[in-house]
Amino acid sequence: MLHLPGTFLEKFQRLIRRLDGVPPGENGQNARGKVPAGYNGLCVPGFRVLDIHIFREFLLPLAFLVFALTSIFLVFVLMSELNDLIALKLGFWDVCYYLYLNIPYLLKRMLPVAYLVAIIYFLMTLAKNNEIVAMRASGISLFRFSSPVLVAAVMGSLFLTGINREVIPLTEMQAKQMLVLGKTNEAGDVVRHNVQFMHFGTSRSWYVQEFNISRNSLRNIEITEQDPNGRDRRKIYARSAAWENGKWHFMDVREFYFDPQGGATEANRPTANYDEFFENPRQILTVSKDVDAMSVSQLQEFFAQSGEFSPRRLAPYLTVYYYRFALGWSVLVVALFSIPFAAGITKRDPVAGVAYPLVLFVAMHFMTEFFLALGKGARMPALVAAWLPLLIFGALGAWLMWRKR
């Protein structure tokens, strides 16, 4: 057992021996001069009490950062949407509910940042108090004394992965709907502008300039149907439409048919009914066309109805689907590459332990966005695009942990 001079180090070593159940003695020996069974030369094979201490001390700055960042972002959301909230004449509790719906999305954005800052702050505090030096002098490896922090990172990753599957897309959609449902026109009808909708099974997309929710009527409609290769097959323009007796009735219709050679045939008619258009007003209002806002269940429904879509057409949906599962593990990756630098902070060069993790975090973010763009553009397999940046930086963090063990 290495004994360093100094009252603090000696007291800390004796504390660790007591936590491990080893009475004071030379080289881990008990009062009779024998090494206890299971003693492997380290001071704390079980390390249970110290684990709880480190875990508790790390959760304090983490909880503070999560609360502080969430509060700051909620204030920013409130200020940016204040004019719309006032125009909608929402009550106090409605505004609180709108802010509540934004919390899961904010957690997705700032939870990795909160873990990064909390780890740096926590390990800097340990280094300032010479606790890291004492633990290393007592034979405790970097991985061993940081294992409670890694456990907290795994818990954060599982939590973020869980809410990123369904909760975040659902609450994000509901928050957007609160800003558009309730706007009224001059006649007092509730309207929604610039509505986009896609029915996955038929590859039929709708664009509606104005949706009168009170009357279930549309104004200035554009409907596009595409073949499995993503080429336009038919386009329909109509001045207005009304939902009556379970069908859409269109007025002032212009219809264009496109052949594979690129030619187009136009047909004009004053009114038209399409029996194959079974999309009802509720579907058009509640389903988003934006693939990034789709949940795992919506993506699975799309895959079940996609039929013979080409790989290029499926690429954005597959990429988002795999990234729904990959995003949460960014918390663990951040912990892996930030712990070695933050634990190695010295009084001579304290900036390095802060700057390097921040640089790696920014690099991981840009690489993730770049690979996601490649995956959505079918220039890279979707599974690789979603997971490769995390695997690269996770492997880098694991190597740094091993190198500085």
N, C-alpha and C positions, 0 to 999 in steps of 0.2 A: 504494500500500500504506500502510495506516494504521499509524504507529509510535507506540505509547503509551509514556510514560516508565515506567521500572521495569525492574529486571534480569530479573524473572521473565517478564514479557510479551515482552521482547526475546528471551530464550532460547527461549521457547515458539514464537515466530514463526520463529526460525531452525531449530528442530527440524522444524516443519511443512514448511518449504521443503526440508529434506534428505529428508524422507519422500516428498515429491513429485518429487524429482530435480531441483529447481531450485537452482542455486548461489546463494549470497547476492549480492544486488545490489539496486539501487534499482528498485522497482515490478516485481519479478519478472524483471529483466534478468539475463542471464548475464554472464560475465567480459568478453565482447566488447560488452556494452551492448545485446544483442538479446534480445527476448522469445522464449522457446522456443516451438516450434510446438505448438498445442493449448492454450496457456495462456490462460485466459478471465478473468483478473483475480482469481480466487480462488487461494488458496495451494495447494490440494490437489485438483485435478480427479480424480485416481485415488483418493486417500485410502485406499489398501489397508492400509498398516501401521497407521495410526491406527484404522481399523475393527476390526482384530484386537485392538488394545489395548483399545478400549472394549468390544468383545464379551466379551473374557476377564474384564475387571474387573466387568462386569455379571453374568456367570454365577456369580461367587463368592458374592455375597450371595443370589442366586436359589437356588443349590444348597443353601446353608445354611438358608434359610427353608423350602424344600420338605422337607428332612430334619427340621428342628426341628418344623414343624407336623405332619408325618406322625407323628413319634414321640409328640407330645403327644396327638394324636387316638387313636393306637393304645392309649396308656395309658388314656385315657378309655373306649374301647371295652372294654378288658380289665376295668377296674374295674366298669363297668356290667353286664357279662355274667358276672362272676366266679361268682356263685351258681349260674347255670345250668351253667357249665363244670365246676364242682366236682360238681354233681349228676349230670352225665353221665359223670363219672369219666374224663375225657379225659386222655391222656398229654401230656407236655411237647411232643412234636413235633406232636400234633394241635392243641394250643392255638396253636402257632406257625403252623400251616397255616391255622387260623381267622383269625388276625390278618393273614396274607398275603392271604387272600380279601377282606379289608376295605380293602386299600390302593387298588385302583382307584376304589372309591366315595369314599374320602377325597380322592383326587386330584381328582375331579370337583368336590368342594366347596371345596377350599382352593387349587387351582392359580391361579385368578384373584386370590385374596387375596395369594398369594405374589408374583405379578408386580406387583401394586399396591404392596406394601410394598418390594419390591426396587427398583423404579423410583424411588420417593421417596427411599429411602436412597442409592442410587447417585448420583442427580443432586444431592442435597444435599451429598454428599461432593465432587463436582466443583465445585459452587458455593463450598463452604467453602475449597477450594484455589485458587479463582480460575481454574480451568481453563475453565469456560464463558465467562467474560469474555474470556479470551485467545483462545479459538476464535472467538467472535463478532467480536472485534477484528480477527482475521485474515481475516475475510470469509466464515466458514463459517456457513451457515444452521442454524436449529434442526432442520429435517428432516434435513439432511446429517449432523450429528454424532450425531443420535439414530437414524439408520437401522440401526445394528447392534442396537439395542434392539428396534426394530420387527421386524427379521428374527427375533430370538429369540422375539418374541411370535407371529409367524406360525408358527414351528416348534411353539410350545406349543399354538396353536389346532389345528393339524393333528394333533398327538398326542392331544389331548383329544377331538377329533371322532372319531378312529379308535377309541379305546377305548370311547367312549360308544355306539357302534353295537351292539356285541355283548359286549365283555369285561365292562363294568360290570354290565349286567343278569345275565349268566351267573354272575359271581362273587358278586354280591349274593344271588342265589337259592341258590347252593351254601352260602354262609355261614349263611343262614337255616335251610337243611336240617340243618346240623350241630348246631343247637341243638334241633331237634325229633326228628330221627332218633336213636334210642338211648335215649330215656326209656322206662322199663319200668313195668309195672303190678305188682300184687301177685302175679300168676301168673308173672312173669318175661318176659312178652311185650313186644316193642317196639311202642309205640303213639305216635300223633300226634293232637293235639287241634285242633279247630276248623279243619278242612281245607276250603278253598274251591277250586272248580275250575269253569271254563267251557269248554264245547266250542263253538268259534266257528261251525262250519258248521251246527249244529242249534239254536243259541241256547239250549242247555240248560246250566243252572248247577246245581252240586251244593254242598250244605253238609253236612259230616259232623262230628258232635260228637266222635266218637272213631274213629280208623282204627287197627285192629290190624294192623300191618305183618307181624308174624310169622305170622298166620293168614289174611291177606287177607280180613278181615271188618270190617264197619262197624256202628256203633251210632248211633241217632237221626239219621236221614237226612232231608234236605229237598231235593227236586229240583224245579226250576222251568223250564218251557218257555215261551218268549215268541214272539210273532209278529214280522214285520219292523218293526212300528212300536213295539216295545218293550212291548207290553201282555201281561200274563200269559195264557197259553193253557191250561196245565195245571200242577197242583202235585201232587206225590206225597210223602206222609209215610210213613216206615217205621221200625219199632222197631229192626230189624237187617237186615243183608244179608250174603251170603257169595259169594265168587267161586269158582265151581265149573264145570269143563268149559267154560271160556271164556265164561261168562255170569254175570250177577248174579242171585241168588235172594233175593227180599225177603220178609220176614215182618212180619205185623201191619201191613197196608198200608191207608192212607186216600188216596183219589185224588179230586181236584177238577178238573172241567172248567168253563172259563169261556167264555161266549158273548160276542159283540161288544156286546150290550146290557148287560152287567155281571152277568148271572145266573150261578149256579154249580150244578153237579150233582155230588153226592157218591156215591162207590162205595167200599165197604169189603170187604176180602177177607183171609183169613188168610195166604195166600202169593201171590206174583205173580212172573212172569218177563217181561221185556221184551226181545224180540229186537233192537229198535232201539237198545238201550243197549249200544253196543260200546266204551264207555270202559273201559279196563282199569286195574288198580290202579297200574301204573307211570305212566300218563298223569295220573291224578288226583293223584299225589304230586309230580310234577315240574313241572307247568304251573301257573303262577300266574294268578289271576283279576285281580289288580291291573294295570291298564293301564300305570301308571307304571313297573312292573318288567319290561315286555315289551321285547325286543330288536327290532332292525330286521327280522330274518328272521321273528320271530314275528308282528310286525305285518303284514308282507307276506303271510304265510300266512293271517292273519285276513282281509285284504282280498280274497284269492283265494276265500275260503269265505263271505264275508259275504252274498253273494246280493243280495237286494232290501232291504237294511237302509236305513232312512230316514237322511237327512243328520244329523238330531239324534242318532241312535244311533251313527253313525260319527264324530261330531265329536271325542270324547275320544281315539279311536285315531289320527285324522289329526293332531290337535294334538301328541300325544306323538311321533308319527312324524317330523314336521317339526322338532320341538325336539331330537330326537336328533342332527340335523345342525347345528342352530343353536347349541347350547350351547357347543361348543368355541370359537367365534369371540368369545365374551365376553372371552377373554384379549387378543385384539388390540384390542378396543374399550376395555378398561381401559387398555391402553398408550397409545392415542390421546388419551384425555382426561386422563391423569395426567402425561404428559411436559410439556405446555406449562406447567402449574402448578408442577411440581417443578423444572423448569429455570429458572423465574423467581423462585425463592426468593431473598430478600435478607436481609441482617442486620437490617434495620429491621422486617420483617414475615415471619419464617420460618414462622409458623403457617399463613398463607394457602396456601402451597404444599403443606401436608399436609392441611388441613381440607377444601379444595374437592374434591380427588380422592376423599376418603372420603365426603363428602356425595353426590357423583355416583354413587359405587359403590353406596351404600345405596339411592339413588333408582332406579337401574337394576334392582337386585334386586327391589324392591317393584313396579315397573312390570312386570317380567317375570312375576312371580307373578300379578299382576292380569290381565294379558293372557292368560296361560295358562288362568286360570279362565274368562274370557270365551270362549276358544276351545273349551274342553271343554264348556261349556254351550251351544254352537252360537249364541252371540250375536255372533260374529265369525268370519270365515273362518280356518280352522286355519293356513294358511300365513302369513297376516298376524299372527295371535296369536303364532306362534313367532318370527318374524323382526323384527317392527316395533320392539320396544324396542331391539334391537341396532342396527338401522339408524338410529334416532333418536340414540342416544348415540354411535354411530360417526360420524355426520355432524357432531354437536357437537364431537367430538374432532378431526375433520379441519379444521373451521372454526377451532378454537382453534390448531391447528398452523399454519394459513395466516396467522392474525391475528398470531401472535407469531414469525413466521418471521425 
